[in-house]
Amino acid sequence: MSADETTDQSVPDEVHEELMAATYRALCAHGYADLTMQRIADEAGKSKSLLHYHYGTKQELLVAFLGYLFDRFEARVAATEGDAPEARLRALLDKMVPGADDDRDYDRFGLALNELRTQAPYVEAYREQVARNEEVIRRRLADIIREGVAEGHFREVDADRTASLLFAALDGARLQRVAVTDPSGTETASQSAFDAPTEVRAALDEFVVENLVREEGDE
């Protein structure tokens, strides 16, 4: 279900936003395994009963949170509308790697999200929402590539296959990094794994995006 399909439909938008932000902070601080409704409530400065009233169980709240992430991604896609396909594609790929100021949250949240995803095979609600989120990301990337091909900005390629490559490469690089990074700091067993998201992002620019773009005079 998406972010607005919460257990109790009377939850005000601003409260929903606040509770989703608190869930993010609690996941970063405690990880998936030690996440509780009380810890989320503490982050939000709300009562635990309020969370149960709006979302029922922790599982239902986390499904709503996955939907919230989906809606934020869709908003990022919408914000690039009107830009050239190359700029749109690069902007979305940039969102999948850590920025200069968010390394620690990237690692902590990435680890918690991966822990949640490992539960997806056993929890149908997680499985459906994770599958939906990932499918939409691939589809939006493919749509941008198709747009670029149709407008003559990109060479003729299989848009769906190219989008799957872009997503899988960056998703795998994130997993490689969080698997070897201490979430309490920046210690890592492997510098190459720690650098994987930014290195893979650069490689995708060099070997995929640059080769998508038509040069003047290309047939």
C-alpha positions as CSV (number, residue, x, y, z in Angstrom):
1,M,0.0,0.0,0.0
2,S,1.2,3.5,-0.6
3,A,1.8,6.2,2.0
4,D,-1.7,7.5,2.0
5,E,-3.2,4.0,2.5
6,T,-2.7,3.8,6.2
7,T,-4.7,1.6,8.6
8,D,-6.7,4.5,9.8
9,Q,-7.7,6.9,7.0
10,S,-8.3,9.8,9.4
11,V,-4.5,10.3,10.0
12,P,-3.7,13.9,9.0
13,D,-1.1,14.3,6.4
14,E,1.2,16.3,8.7
15,V,1.0,13.6,11.4
16,H,1.7,10.9,8.8
17,E,4.7,12.8,7.6
18,E,6.0,13.3,11.1
19,L,5.5,9.6,12.0
20,M,7.2,8.4,8.8
21,A,10.2,10.7,9.6
22,A,10.3,9.3,13.1
23,T,10.3,5.8,11.7
24,Y,13.3,6.7,9.5
25,R,15.2,8.1,12.5
26,A,14.4,5.1,14.6
27,L,15.5,2.7,11.9
28,C,18.8,4.6,11.6
29,A,19.3,4.6,15.3
30,H,18.2,1.0,16.2
31,G,18.1,-1.0,13.0
32,Y,15.3,-3.2,12.0
33,A,15.8,-6.0,14.6
34,D,15.6,-3.6,17.5
35,L,12.9,-1.4,16.2
36,T,9.8,-1.1,18.4
37,M,6.7,1.0,18.3
38,Q,7.8,2.7,21.5
39,R,11.1,3.8,19.9
40,I,9.3,5.2,17.0
41,A,6.9,7.0,19.3
42,D,9.8,8.4,21.3
43,E,11.4,9.7,18.1
44,A,8.1,11.4,17.2
45,G,7.4,12.7,20.7
46,K,4.0,10.9,20.5
47,S,2.3,8.2,22.5
48,K,2.7,4.6,21.4
49,S,-1.1,4.3,21.4
50,L,-1.3,7.0,18.7
51,L,0.9,4.8,16.4
52,H,-1.3,1.7,17.1
53,Y,-4.4,3.8,16.4
54,H,-3.3,4.9,13.0
55,Y,-1.3,1.9,11.9
56,G,-2.3,-1.0,14.0
57,T,0.9,-3.1,14.2
58,K,4.5,-2.5,13.7
59,Q,4.3,-4.5,10.5
60,E,1.5,-2.4,9.1
61,L,3.5,0.8,10.0
62,L,6.5,-0.5,8.2
63,V,4.4,-1.3,5.1
64,A,3.2,2.3,5.3
65,F,6.8,3.5,5.6
66,L,7.8,1.5,2.5
67,G,4.9,3.2,0.7
68,Y,6.2,6.6,2.0
69,L,9.6,5.9,0.5
70,F,7.8,5.0,-2.8
71,D,5.9,8.3,-2.7
72,R,9.1,10.3,-2.1
73,F,10.7,8.6,-5.1
74,E,7.7,9.5,-7.2
75,A,8.0,13.1,-6.1
76,R,11.6,13.2,-7.1
77,V,10.7,11.8,-10.6
78,A,8.0,14.5,-10.9
79,A,10.4,17.2,-9.9
80,T,12.6,16.4,-13.0
81,E,9.7,16.6,-15.5
82,G,10.5,19.1,-18.2
83,D,14.3,18.5,-17.9
84,A,16.2,16.8,-20.7
85,P,16.2,13.0,-20.5
86,E,20.0,12.9,-19.8
87,A,19.7,15.3,-16.9
88,R,16.6,13.4,-15.5
89,L,18.4,10.1,-15.7
90,R,21.6,11.4,-14.0
91,A,19.5,13.1,-11.2
92,L,17.7,9.9,-10.3
93,L,20.9,7.8,-10.3
94,D,22.5,10.4,-8.0
95,K,19.7,9.9,-5.5
96,M,20.8,6.2,-5.2
97,V,24.3,7.1,-3.8
98,P,25.3,8.9,-0.6
99,G,25.9,12.6,-0.7
100,A,28.7,14.4,0.9
101,D,26.8,15.0,4.2
102,D,24.7,11.8,4.6
103,D,27.3,9.0,4.7
104,R,26.3,7.8,8.2
105,D,22.6,7.9,7.7
106,Y,23.1,6.1,4.3
107,D,24.9,3.3,6.0
108,R,22.6,3.0,9.0
109,F,19.4,3.3,7.0
110,G,20.7,1.1,4.2
111,L,21.5,-1.7,6.7
112,A,18.1,-1.4,8.4
113,L,16.3,-1.4,5.0
114,N,18.3,-4.5,3.9
115,E,17.3,-6.2,7.1
116,L,13.7,-5.4,6.4
117,R,14.0,-6.7,2.8
118,T,15.4,-10.0,4.1
119,Q,12.0,-10.5,5.9
120,A,10.1,-10.0,2.6
121,P,10.2,-13.7,1.6
122,Y,8.4,-14.5,4.9
123,V,6.1,-11.5,5.2
124,E,3.7,-11.1,2.3
125,A,2.9,-7.4,3.0
126,Y,6.6,-6.6,3.0
127,R,7.2,-8.7,-0.1
128,E,4.4,-7.0,-2.1
129,Q,5.5,-3.5,-1.2
130,V,9.2,-4.1,-1.7
131,A,8.4,-5.6,-5.1
132,R,6.2,-2.7,-6.0
133,N,8.8,-0.1,-5.0
134,E,11.6,-1.8,-6.9
135,E,9.5,-2.3,-10.0
136,V,8.4,1.3,-10.1
137,I,12.0,2.5,-9.8
138,R,13.0,0.3,-12.8
139,R,9.9,1.4,-14.7
140,R,10.6,5.1,-14.1
141,L,14.2,4.7,-15.2
142,A,13.0,2.9,-18.3
143,D,10.4,5.5,-19.1
144,I,13.1,8.2,-19.0
145,I,15.3,6.2,-21.3
146,R,12.4,5.6,-23.7
147,E,11.7,9.3,-23.7
148,G,15.3,10.0,-24.6
149,V,15.2,7.5,-27.4
150,A,11.9,8.9,-28.8
151,E,13.2,12.4,-28.7
152,G,16.5,11.5,-30.4
153,H,18.7,12.2,-27.4
154,F,19.6,8.6,-26.7
155,R,20.6,5.8,-29.0
156,E,18.2,2.9,-29.7
157,V,18.5,0.5,-26.7
158,D,16.3,-1.9,-24.8
159,A,15.0,0.6,-22.2
160,D,13.8,-2.1,-19.7
161,R,17.0,-4.0,-19.8
162,T,19.1,-0.9,-19.4
163,A,17.0,0.3,-16.5
164,S,17.3,-3.1,-14.8
165,L,21.1,-2.9,-15.2
166,L,21.2,0.6,-13.7
167,F,19.1,-0.4,-10.7
168,A,20.8,-3.7,-10.0
169,A,24.2,-2.2,-10.2
170,L,23.5,0.6,-7.7
171,D,21.3,-1.6,-5.4
172,G,24.1,-4.2,-5.3
173,A,26.7,-1.6,-4.6
174,R,24.7,-0.3,-1.7
175,L,24.4,-3.8,-0.3
176,Q,28.1,-4.4,-0.7
177,R,28.8,-1.3,1.3
178,V,26.4,-1.7,4.2
179,A,27.4,-5.4,4.6
180,V,31.0,-4.4,5.6
181,T,30.5,-1.0,7.3
182,D,30.1,-0.6,11.0
183,P,26.8,1.2,11.4
184,S,28.0,3.0,14.5
185,G,30.7,4.8,12.6
186,T,32.7,4.7,9.3
187,E,34.9,1.7,10.0
188,T,34.8,-0.7,7.2
189,A,36.5,-4.0,6.5
190,S,37.0,-3.0,2.9
191,Q,37.6,0.5,1.5
192,S,36.6,-0.7,-2.0
193,A,33.3,-2.0,-0.6
194,F,32.8,1.3,1.2
195,D,33.4,3.2,-2.0
196,A,31.3,0.9,-4.1
197,P,28.2,3.1,-4.6
198,T,30.2,6.1,-5.8
199,E,32.5,4.0,-7.9
200,V,29.7,2.1,-9.5
201,R,27.8,5.4,-10.1
202,A,30.9,6.8,-11.9
203,A,31.2,3.6,-13.9
204,L,27.6,3.7,-15.0
205,D,28.1,7.3,-16.2
206,E,31.2,6.2,-18.2
207,F,30.0,3.0,-19.6
208,V,26.2,3.3,-19.8
209,V,24.9,6.9,-19.7
210,E,27.7,8.3,-21.9
211,N,27.0,5.6,-24.4
212,L,23.3,6.3,-24.4
213,V,23.7,9.9,-25.4
214,R,23.7,10.5,-29.2
215,E,26.7,12.5,-30.5
216,E,26.0,15.1,-33.2
217,G,25.9,13.4,-36.5
218,D,24.9,9.9,-35.1
219,E,22.5,8.0,-37.3
